[in-house]
């Protein structure tokens, strides 16, 4: 990952050029999995709060676990991107 400096505009650094950008045409498999986990967790949590579904014992943690999985996966992806950026 290289830095591009534009002369005449001090302080501006462009960290990405056109070749390094990904195409934004479709979701990756990982992004689809995370989205499905987040939606399933929200639906299960809403159903549990409204009294439509009743989870007993350790299964009560399923909605929260799905939401934590989705949130932490995004945090881990952000940390990996930051480390890759710092590594150059």
C-alpha positions as CSV (number, residue, x, y, z in Angstrom):
1,X,0.0,0.0,0.0
2,X,1.7,3.2,-1.1
3,X,1.2,6.8,-0.3
4,X,0.6,9.3,-3.1
5,X,1.4,12.9,-2.4
6,X,-0.1,15.6,-4.5
7,X,2.3,18.5,-4.8
8,X,0.8,21.9,-4.2
9,X,-1.7,20.5,-1.6
10,X,0.3,20.1,1.6
11,X,-0.9,17.6,4.1
12,X,-3.1,15.6,1.8
13,X,-2.1,12.0,1.4
14,X,-4.1,9.5,-0.7
15,X,-3.8,6.1,0.9
16,X,-5.8,4.3,-1.8
17,X,-5.5,4.5,-5.5
18,X,-7.9,3.1,-8.0
19,X,-6.1,-0.2,-8.4
20,X,-6.3,-0.9,-4.7
21,X,-10.0,-0.4,-4.4
22,X,-12.3,-3.4,-4.5
23,X,-15.2,-3.5,-6.8
24,X,-18.4,-2.8,-4.9
25,X,-20.7,-5.1,-7.0
26,X,-21.7,-7.8,-4.6
27,X,-21.3,-9.0,-1.0
28,X,-18.6,-11.5,0.0
29,X,-19.5,-14.8,1.6
30,X,-18.2,-13.6,4.9
31,X,-20.3,-10.4,4.8
32,X,-23.3,-12.5,3.9
33,X,-22.7,-14.8,6.9
34,X,-22.3,-11.8,9.3
35,X,-25.5,-10.2,8.0
36,X,-27.5,-13.4,8.4
37,X,-26.2,-13.8,12.0
38,X,-27.1,-10.2,12.8
39,X,-30.6,-10.5,11.4
40,X,-31.2,-13.9,13.0
41,X,-30.0,-12.5,16.3
42,X,-32.2,-9.5,16.1
43,X,-35.3,-11.6,15.1
44,X,-34.7,-14.1,17.9
45,X,-34.2,-11.2,20.4
46,X,-37.3,-9.4,19.3
47,X,-39.3,-12.7,19.4
48,X,-38.0,-13.3,22.9
49,X,-38.8,-9.8,24.1
50,X,-42.3,-10.0,22.7
51,X,-43.0,-13.4,24.3
52,X,-43.4,-15.3,21.0
53,X,-40.4,-17.5,21.6
54,X,-39.2,-19.0,24.8
55,X,-35.6,-20.2,25.1
56,X,-34.7,-22.2,28.2
57,X,-31.4,-22.8,29.9
58,X,-28.3,-22.1,28.0
59,X,-30.3,-21.5,24.8
60,X,-31.3,-18.1,26.2
61,X,-27.9,-16.8,25.1
62,X,-28.5,-17.6,21.4
63,X,-29.8,-14.2,20.3
64,X,-27.1,-12.3,22.2
65,X,-24.4,-14.7,20.9
66,X,-25.4,-14.1,17.3
67,X,-25.3,-10.4,17.8
68,X,-22.0,-10.5,19.5
69,X,-20.6,-12.7,16.7
70,X,-21.7,-10.1,14.1
71,X,-20.4,-7.1,16.0
72,X,-17.0,-8.8,16.9
73,X,-16.5,-10.0,13.4
74,X,-16.7,-6.4,12.2
75,X,-14.3,-5.2,14.9
76,X,-11.8,-7.9,14.1
77,X,-12.0,-7.0,10.4
78,X,-11.4,-3.4,11.2
79,X,-8.4,-4.3,13.4
80,X,-7.0,-6.5,10.7
81,X,-7.4,-3.7,8.1
82,X,-5.7,-1.3,10.5
83,X,-2.8,-3.7,11.1
84,X,-2.4,-4.3,7.3
85,X,-2.4,-0.5,6.8
86,X,0.3,-0.1,9.5
87,X,2.4,-2.9,8.0
88,X,2.4,-1.2,4.7
